[in-house]
Amino acid sequence: MYGQWDEQTQEPRPDRESWRRFTDRVLKLDSSQQIESVLVEHKKLVIAILDDNFLGSYFWRDPTKERAFQTSKDCRLAGSWYIERRWSLVLEALLDRIYFLRCQLMHGAATYGSKLNRTSMRRCSIMLGHLLSATMLVIINCGADEDWGPMCYPPVG
């Protein structure tokens, strides 16, 4: 649902722009704090994903062993984001990492049967499952009557 059609260019808006707008909107609608609950309950998993340097662009600018084992900036900041209840920042950093993994799978050398990214895959797929369930509850309970904008590639009958 996050994908939005750009009427001017007649093509989908860029992914990151679209999902950032979408998640901000979902967080604003989330009166029962579904997303916050998921982020708090699975904080250890969130931190593990944020600390996975293979899921960040910093490492890939100069992929060395030294960089691979440095704690990421997002991971260091996440502690204060949790204390300050800045869920949009936690969610943005988390989705950025999950999206980065998606890009590795779609555009990189990650292949079926690869053993190099299985931990990252497992963590991200588990977290995405939790987030998807919580997001759907927010949309069903609080956003069903919202106008979500022009959908990309809607069903044609």
C-alpha beads as a LAMMPS data file, in Angstrom:
LAMMPS data file: protein, C-alpha beads

157 atoms
156 bonds

1 atom types
1 bond types

-500.0 500.0 xlo xhi
-500.0 500.0 ylo yhi
-500.0 500.0 zlo zhi

Masses

1 110.0

Atoms # bond

1 1 1 0.000 0.000 0.000
2 1 1 2.902 2.367 0.422
3 1 1 3.540 2.736 -3.313
4 1 1 2.039 5.913 -4.725
5 1 1 1.415 6.894 -8.318
6 1 1 2.831 10.257 -9.430
7 1 1 0.205 11.862 -11.660
8 1 1 2.729 14.282 -13.194
9 1 1 5.371 11.778 -14.266
10 1 1 2.882 8.931 -14.817
11 1 1 5.040 6.491 -12.870
12 1 1 5.439 5.302 -9.282
13 1 1 7.061 7.692 -6.834
14 1 1 10.482 6.584 -5.518
15 1 1 10.229 3.737 -2.996
16 1 1 11.969 5.390 -0.047
17 1 1 9.971 8.604 -0.364
18 1 1 6.754 6.598 -0.549
19 1 1 7.386 4.293 2.377
20 1 1 8.595 7.125 4.589
21 1 1 5.364 9.046 3.967
22 1 1 3.362 5.873 4.475
23 1 1 5.015 4.929 7.783
24 1 1 4.702 8.492 9.117
25 1 1 1.005 8.365 8.331
26 1 1 0.542 4.924 9.894
27 1 1 2.328 6.087 13.069
28 1 1 0.025 9.131 13.277
29 1 1 -3.048 6.904 12.911
30 1 1 -1.773 4.339 15.417
31 1 1 -3.859 5.374 18.424
32 1 1 -3.460 1.947 20.046
33 1 1 0.361 2.007 19.668
34 1 1 0.537 -1.254 17.713
35 1 1 3.790 -0.276 15.978
36 1 1 5.358 1.000 19.203
37 1 1 4.456 -2.270 20.936
38 1 1 6.161 -4.297 18.207
39 1 1 9.279 -2.121 18.330
40 1 1 9.471 -2.385 22.124
41 1 1 8.678 -6.102 22.313
42 1 1 11.258 -6.923 19.640
43 1 1 13.872 -4.337 20.594
44 1 1 16.635 -6.939 20.705
45 1 1 15.842 -7.974 17.123
46 1 1 15.635 -4.331 15.999
47 1 1 19.051 -3.610 17.501
48 1 1 20.532 -6.735 15.882
49 1 1 19.271 -5.598 12.463
50 1 1 20.545 -2.051 12.996
51 1 1 23.920 -3.422 14.084
52 1 1 24.285 -5.607 10.972
53 1 1 26.785 -3.630 8.928
54 1 1 26.154 -5.798 5.865
55 1 1 22.719 -4.131 5.752
56 1 1 24.079 -0.588 5.607
57 1 1 25.554 1.544 2.878
58 1 1 28.477 2.679 5.090
59 1 1 30.104 -0.757 4.951
60 1 1 29.621 -1.151 1.199
61 1 1 31.396 2.128 0.395
62 1 1 34.613 0.446 1.577
63 1 1 33.899 -3.224 2.387
64 1 1 36.696 -4.222 4.731
65 1 1 36.846 -6.542 7.742
66 1 1 37.450 -3.545 10.004
67 1 1 34.248 -1.863 8.843
68 1 1 32.276 -5.087 9.045
69 1 1 32.777 -5.242 12.807
70 1 1 32.207 -1.577 13.664
71 1 1 28.964 -0.726 15.405
72 1 1 26.703 1.179 13.067
73 1 1 25.679 4.772 13.724
74 1 1 21.983 3.785 13.682
75 1 1 22.624 1.136 16.298
76 1 1 24.376 3.631 18.576
77 1 1 21.565 6.168 18.137
78 1 1 18.783 3.625 18.608
79 1 1 19.222 3.548 22.377
80 1 1 18.410 7.241 22.653
81 1 1 15.566 6.925 20.127
82 1 1 13.987 4.266 22.339
83 1 1 14.405 6.381 25.483
84 1 1 12.931 9.426 23.696
85 1 1 10.163 7.312 22.104
86 1 1 11.123 8.509 18.626
87 1 1 9.393 5.655 16.847
88 1 1 9.522 7.251 13.422
89 1 1 13.341 7.280 13.568
90 1 1 13.531 3.689 14.798
91 1 1 11.087 2.555 12.131
92 1 1 12.813 4.504 9.359
93 1 1 16.247 3.098 10.218
94 1 1 14.831 -0.411 10.536
95 1 1 12.949 -0.286 7.234
96 1 1 15.991 1.220 5.559
97 1 1 17.997 -1.874 6.587
98 1 1 15.252 -4.254 5.472
99 1 1 14.988 -2.397 2.159
100 1 1 18.762 -2.635 1.761
101 1 1 18.501 -6.411 2.128
102 1 1 15.742 -6.426 -0.483
103 1 1 18.074 -4.538 -2.842
104 1 1 20.859 -7.036 -2.167
105 1 1 18.515 -9.883 -3.062
106 1 1 17.044 -8.243 -6.161
107 1 1 20.107 -6.483 -7.560
108 1 1 23.132 -8.061 -5.901
109 1 1 24.911 -11.357 -5.893
110 1 1 22.748 -12.976 -3.202
111 1 1 21.375 -16.160 -4.712
112 1 1 19.216 -19.134 -3.837
113 1 1 21.103 -21.383 -1.461
114 1 1 23.531 -18.680 -0.383
115 1 1 24.829 -19.113 3.139
116 1 1 26.310 -15.633 3.487
117 1 1 23.210 -13.662 4.380
118 1 1 20.966 -16.213 6.096
119 1 1 21.134 -14.564 9.525
120 1 1 20.236 -11.187 8.036
121 1 1 17.442 -12.775 6.015
122 1 1 16.003 -14.564 9.025
123 1 1 16.091 -11.487 11.249
124 1 1 14.598 -9.179 8.629
125 1 1 11.844 -11.574 7.585
126 1 1 10.803 -12.154 11.203
127 1 1 10.775 -8.423 11.922
128 1 1 8.941 -7.613 8.711
129 1 1 6.283 -10.162 9.654
130 1 1 5.734 -8.446 13.008
131 1 1 5.629 -4.999 11.407
132 1 1 3.281 -6.097 8.644
133 1 1 0.793 -7.542 11.146
134 1 1 0.878 -4.415 13.300
135 1 1 0.587 -2.107 10.285
136 1 1 -2.406 -4.009 8.943
137 1 1 -4.119 -3.757 12.342
138 1 1 -3.562 0.009 12.345
139 1 1 -4.953 0.351 8.825
140 1 1 -7.963 -1.868 9.548
141 1 1 -8.768 -0.282 12.934
142 1 1 -7.832 3.344 12.323
143 1 1 -7.296 3.932 8.620
144 1 1 -9.971 1.987 6.763
145 1 1 -11.849 5.179 5.892
146 1 1 -8.709 7.102 4.901
147 1 1 -7.914 8.123 1.339
148 1 1 -4.539 6.475 0.764
149 1 1 -3.973 8.180 -2.596
150 1 1 -3.547 6.806 -6.075
151 1 1 -2.366 3.210 -5.926
152 1 1 0.303 1.896 -8.261
153 1 1 -0.954 -0.738 -10.678
154 1 1 -4.486 -1.118 -9.282
155 1 1 -6.637 -4.078 -10.265
156 1 1 -8.241 -3.504 -13.656
157 1 1 -11.568 -5.164 -14.293

Bonds

1 1 1 2
2 1 2 3
3 1 3 4
4 1 4 5
5 1 5 6
6 1 6 7
7 1 7 8
8 1 8 9
9 1 9 10
10 1 10 11
11 1 11 12
12 1 12 13
13 1 13 14
14 1 14 15
15 1 15 16
16 1 16 17
17 1 17 18
18 1 18 19
19 1 19 20
20 1 20 21
21 1 21 22
22 1 22 23
23 1 23 24
24 1 24 25
25 1 25 26
26 1 26 27
27 1 27 28
28 1 28 29
29 1 29 30
30 1 30 31
31 1 31 32
32 1 32 33
33 1 33 34
34 1 34 35
35 1 35 36
36 1 36 37
37 1 37 38
38 1 38 39
39 1 39 40
40 1 40 41
41 1 41 42
42 1 42 43
43 1 43 44
44 1 44 45
45 1 45 46
46 1 46 47
47 1 47 48
48 1 48 49
49 1 49 50
50 1 50 51
51 1 51 52
52 1 52 53
53 1 53 54
54 1 54 55
55 1 55 56
56 1 56 57
57 1 57 58
58 1 58 59
59 1 59 60
60 1 60 61
61 1 61 62
62 1 62 63
63 1 63 64
64 1 64 65
65 1 65 66
66 1 66 67
67 1 67 68
68 1 68 69
69 1 69 70
70 1 70 71
71 1 71 72
72 1 72 73
73 1 73 74
74 1 74 75
75 1 75 76
76 1 76 77
77 1 77 78
78 1 78 79
79 1 79 80
80 1 80 81
81 1 81 82
82 1 82 83
83 1 83 84
84 1 84 85
85 1 85 86
86 1 86 87
87 1 87 88
88 1 88 89
89 1 89 90
90 1 90 91
91 1 91 92
92 1 92 93
93 1 93 94
94 1 94 95
95 1 95 96
96 1 96 97
97 1 97 98
98 1 98 99
99 1 99 100
100 1 100 101
101 1 101 102
102 1 102 103
103 1 103 104
104 1 104 105
105 1 105 106
106 1 106 107
107 1 107 108
108 1 108 109
109 1 109 110
110 1 110 111
111 1 111 112
112 1 112 113
113 1 113 114
114 1 114 115
115 1 115 116
116 1 116 117
117 1 117 118
118 1 118 119
119 1 119 120
120 1 120 121
121 1 121 122
122 1 122 123
123 1 123 124
124 1 124 125
125 1 125 126
126 1 126 127
127 1 127 128
128 1 128 129
129 1 129 130
130 1 130 131
131 1 131 132
132 1 132 133
133 1 133 134
134 1 134 135
135 1 135 136
136 1 136 137
137 1 137 138
138 1 138 139
139 1 139 140
140 1 140 141
141 1 141 142
142 1 142 143
143 1 143 144
144 1 144 145
145 1 145 146
146 1 146 147
147 1 147 148
148 1 148 149
149 1 149 150
150 1 150 151
151 1 151 152
152 1 152 153
153 1 153 154
154 1 154 155
155 1 155 156
156 1 156 157
